[in-house]
Amino acid sequence: MTLVHGRALVDNDNTGFVHADMRDIESILENPETLRLLDLDRPTAVLFNSVFHCLKDEDDPASLVRRAMARFPPGSYVVISHLVADDTKLRAELTKTVLDATGGDWGCVRRPDQIPPYFGDLEILPPGPVKLTTWRPETPPGATEQPTIGWYEYGGVARKS
């Protein structure tokens, strides 16, 4: 449904749609539609925004980042953001709520300290993995700090040397 809707809304030579499981990064990067749009020999930005909490631990999100970045040359970037919670009970409650809603087809809310290892040996850029509402607050318009609700998006940017 999403694929058909996307193709109906966006019909130009600068956009493509690939129907694939994000865990199979190799098939995505080898897809003719991807290769039509991306030159895998040139630095590229790979965005994993708010998707890794949809993967179970056994799906190994860190491995997905390594496999994706292995396909791109030095100078490429990866952006990762992830739903996290500091409180153990809240993490469990949020995870259970979404697992129940999806029939068990979801990952989990993780701790903030579980996210930096996803960057592997890439060079994490300042300000480093942080709560996204605090990302470079000195730069207008910048996100404003929201009241604490216990869970938040946490992430950062890294570069392949």
C-alpha positions as CSV (number, residue, x, y, z in Angstrom):
1,M,0.0,0.0,0.0
2,T,2.8,2.4,0.9
3,L,4.7,1.6,-2.2
4,V,1.7,2.2,-4.5
5,H,0.8,5.4,-2.6
6,G,4.3,6.8,-2.8
7,R,4.6,6.1,-6.5
8,A,1.2,7.8,-7.1
9,L,2.3,10.9,-5.2
10,V,5.9,11.2,-6.5
11,D,6.5,10.6,-10.1
12,N,9.9,11.9,-11.2
13,D,13.3,10.7,-12.3
14,N,14.9,11.9,-9.0
15,T,12.9,9.5,-6.7
16,G,12.7,5.8,-6.5
17,F,10.9,3.2,-4.3
18,V,12.3,-0.1,-3.3
19,H,10.1,-2.7,-1.6
20,A,12.4,-4.6,0.7
21,D,13.1,-5.6,4.3
22,M,15.5,-3.1,5.8
23,R,17.4,-6.0,7.4
24,D,18.4,-7.1,3.9
25,I,20.5,-4.1,3.2
26,E,22.4,-5.9,0.5
27,S,19.3,-6.4,-1.6
28,I,18.4,-2.7,-1.2
29,L,21.8,-1.5,-2.3
30,E,21.9,-3.9,-5.2
31,N,18.4,-3.0,-6.4
32,P,18.3,-1.4,-9.9
33,E,16.2,1.5,-8.6
34,T,18.8,2.2,-5.9
35,L,21.7,1.9,-8.4
36,R,19.8,4.3,-10.8
37,L,19.8,7.0,-8.1
38,L,23.0,6.4,-6.1
39,D,26.6,6.1,-7.1
40,L,27.9,3.7,-4.4
41,D,31.5,4.9,-5.2
42,R,30.7,8.4,-3.9
43,P,30.2,9.5,-0.3
44,T,26.6,9.1,0.8
45,A,24.5,9.7,3.9
46,V,22.7,6.7,5.2
47,L,19.7,7.6,7.4
48,F,18.4,5.2,10.1
49,N,15.9,7.6,11.6
50,S,13.5,6.1,14.2
51,V,13.6,2.6,12.8
52,F,15.9,0.5,14.9
53,H,13.5,0.3,17.8
54,C,11.3,-1.6,15.3
55,L,14.0,-4.4,15.2
56,K,14.4,-7.1,17.7
57,D,17.8,-7.6,19.4
58,E,18.4,-10.7,17.3
59,D,18.1,-8.6,14.1
60,D,21.4,-6.9,15.3
61,P,20.9,-3.2,14.3
62,A,24.7,-2.6,14.8
63,S,25.4,-5.2,12.1
64,L,23.0,-3.5,9.8
65,V,24.9,-0.3,10.1
66,R,28.2,-2.1,9.6
67,R,26.9,-3.9,6.5
68,A,25.4,-0.7,5.0
69,M,28.5,1.5,5.6
70,A,30.8,-1.2,4.2
71,R,29.2,-0.5,0.8
72,F,30.1,3.2,0.9
73,P,33.5,4.9,0.6
74,P,35.2,7.1,3.2
75,G,33.5,10.4,3.6
76,S,30.1,8.8,3.9
77,Y,27.9,9.5,6.9
78,V,25.3,7.6,8.9
79,V,22.5,9.2,11.0
80,I,20.9,7.1,13.7
81,S,18.0,8.1,16.0
82,H,16.2,5.6,18.3
83,L,13.4,5.7,20.8
84,V,14.9,5.3,24.3
85,A,13.9,5.5,28.0
86,D,16.0,5.7,31.1
87,D,13.5,3.9,33.3
88,T,13.5,0.1,33.2
89,K,9.8,-0.1,34.0
90,L,8.8,2.5,31.4
91,R,10.9,0.7,28.7
92,A,9.1,-2.5,29.4
93,E,5.7,-0.9,29.4
94,L,6.3,0.9,26.1
95,T,7.7,-2.1,24.5
96,K,4.8,-4.3,25.6
97,T,2.3,-1.8,24.4
98,V,3.8,-1.7,20.9
99,L,4.4,-5.5,20.8
100,D,0.7,-6.0,21.7
101,A,-0.4,-3.6,19.1
102,T,1.7,-5.2,16.3
103,G,1.1,-8.8,17.2
104,G,4.7,-9.1,18.4
105,D,6.2,-7.7,15.2
106,W,8.4,-5.0,16.8
107,G,11.6,-4.5,18.6
108,C,12.0,-2.7,21.8
109,V,12.6,0.6,23.5
110,R,16.3,0.6,24.5
111,R,18.5,2.4,27.0
112,P,20.5,5.4,25.7
113,D,23.8,3.7,26.3
114,Q,22.8,0.9,23.9
115,I,22.8,3.2,20.9
116,P,26.4,4.5,20.6
117,P,27.7,1.0,19.8
118,Y,25.5,1.0,16.7
119,F,28.0,3.4,15.2
120,G,30.7,0.8,15.4
121,D,34.2,2.1,14.5
122,L,32.8,5.2,12.7
123,E,33.9,8.6,13.8
124,I,31.0,10.0,15.9
125,L,30.6,13.7,15.3
126,P,29.9,16.3,18.0
127,P,27.8,16.7,19.9
128,G,27.8,12.9,19.9
129,P,24.7,10.8,20.5
130,V,22.3,13.0,22.5
131,K,18.7,13.5,23.2
132,L,17.5,14.9,19.9
133,T,15.6,17.9,21.5
134,T,19.0,19.1,22.7
135,W,20.8,18.7,19.4
136,R,22.8,21.8,18.8
137,P,20.4,24.1,20.7
138,E,22.5,27.1,20.0
139,T,21.5,26.9,16.3
140,P,18.1,28.5,15.6
141,P,15.5,27.5,14.9
142,G,16.6,24.3,16.8
143,A,14.3,22.0,18.7
144,T,13.0,23.2,22.0
145,E,13.2,21.1,25.1
146,Q,9.9,19.3,25.8
147,P,8.5,18.4,29.2
148,T,9.9,15.1,30.4
149,I,7.7,12.2,29.6
150,G,10.3,9.5,30.3
151,W,10.9,8.4,26.7
152,Y,12.6,10.3,23.9
153,E,14.5,10.1,20.6
154,Y,18.3,9.7,21.0
155,G,20.8,9.8,18.3
156,G,23.7,11.2,16.4
157,V,25.8,11.4,13.3
158,A,29.0,9.5,12.4
159,R,31.5,9.6,9.5
160,K,33.4,6.8,7.8
161,S,37.1,7.7,7.7
